[in-house]
């Protein structure tokens, strides 16, 4: 049984079968939104950032939405493996009342962020010698900018209904915002099909930008007064870019995108979860190599699933059981890391990679 699936877009498939999986073949690493689902990727992140890209000298663009941005913030520390461990510990240890307020969840989330990304970590992140971190958030418009539950719910409802007709309707309610490392221009920044308000990422605004990128509507408070960003209320980047259906690279680029992901399915936007016909654009994914736990691996995990936000309710009042479940998943996911290590070191990608089903 294979624990990992290796799925590639058309250009990546041809190149990987021809040349193998080389660190310098990749220009972008993508990180999707997904909350606790990230726990199945933390062991893979250790291999990717602790081994595969360890000798990297050229800029590597990390594009994260929501929890993807948090993963990359940990991976961009001077000691990334230690930061990933601190992130795991703090994230798993979250506890809440039965019905926590948005303010309480936001306060607790800042505590998790500070546990693995202290003040000096923010500076080292933006000064990383090779990593060029970008993170996605949205600036809310109209009723979606309110933190009053009724108004926000109306705004989200309108966005969801409009999205059924066309994802372009989301622009009426949200403006995509890209916080990016200004030392090197990301290849996706100026793509005509990827309109975004661009804001330079600095040590002064990184903490609030990270929080904005992961601020789930109705669950957390919107984030405002971000240094260097236009005035407004910022929310979870996954609203528009859930699994990053973005133009990562120009069609003519001969480099690739590494996309460690929670599962084989890619869902473009947050409102597309229950729209099975909404799929990522094949052209945008042409350069991508998606590495994900196989369905067979997931079926053998406790509860036959990966961690997700429903676990907070499933284990309400039984936090110790959730802690044990999530840590069991972490231990099981060492098998993913071992398999990725073997595929890389034994140059087996050509025999493992399959076309990305879109």
Secondary structure, DSSP 8 states (H G I E B T S, - for coil): --SEEEEE-HHHHHHHHHH---GGGEEEEEE---GGGGGGTHHHHHHIIIIITTT--S-EEEEEETHHHHHHHHHTSTTHHHHHHHHHHHHHT----TT--HHHHHHHHHHHHHHHS-HHHHHHHHT-SSEEEEEEEEEE-GGGG--SHHHHHHHHHHHHHHHHH-GGGGGGTEEEEEEE-TTS--TTTT-TT---EEEE--TTTHHHHHHHHT--BTTB--B---TTS-SS-EEEGGGT-SS--S--S-TT---EEEEEESSS---SSGGGTT-TT----TTTTTTEEEEEE-HHHHHTSGGGS---THHHHHTTT-HHHHHHHHHHHHHHTHHHHHHHHHHHHTT-HHHH-EE---
